């Protein structure tokens, strides 16, 4: 009977140890392994989805570098607001040097942007067509960025002269970070 009693306790002990192993060790670890496998699969999908974005970022980086090189190599500048009087003087002097008469220069309301502002300028004059085109060529070669947005020529009857009206845009920085 004693052997039977020991076998019974041995069996109970073994079942208890196996239950403890399964309940406290193996099953929780199995759940953790399944959770980790699911996280690995999700991370792999995220990585695969981000590959296209990395290519986009690489292309964007190339574009930004190209734009910075173009900005650094241009002779055109966008000055600060205080330099606008110099532009008006330069336009006036250029009109005189191009032998244009009845010059008129007027500025319109400034249009503010994020880091820069646009200053519309209206210019009108009379002169020979060759002199007018010389003036436009000189505007194109100015050191600052000046954009001709509208150009209107009207011939004067029999005099060989034209009346010209131009609309220009020039730009200036409104923050210190952008000016150069």
HELIX and SHEET records of a PDB file:
HELIX    1   1 UNK A    2  UNK A   21  1                                  20    
HELIX    2   2 UNK A   22  UNK A   26  3                                   5    
HELIX    3   3 UNK A   27  UNK A   73  1                                  47    
HELIX    4   4 UNK A   81  UNK A   83  5                                   3    
HELIX    5   5 UNK A   84  UNK A   97  1                                  14    
HELIX    6   6 UNK A  129  UNK A  140  1                                  12    
SHEET    1   A 3 UNK A 101  UNK A 107  0                                        
SHEET    2   A 3 UNK A 116  UNK A 127 -1                                        
SHEET    3   A 3 UNK A 111  UNK A 112 -1                                        
SHEET    1   B 4 UNK A 101  UNK A 107  0                                        
SHEET    2   B 4 UNK A 116  UNK A 127 -1                                        
SHEET    3   B 4 UNK A 162  UNK A 173 -1                                        
SHEET    4   B 4 UNK A 146  UNK A 155 -1                                        
END                                                                             
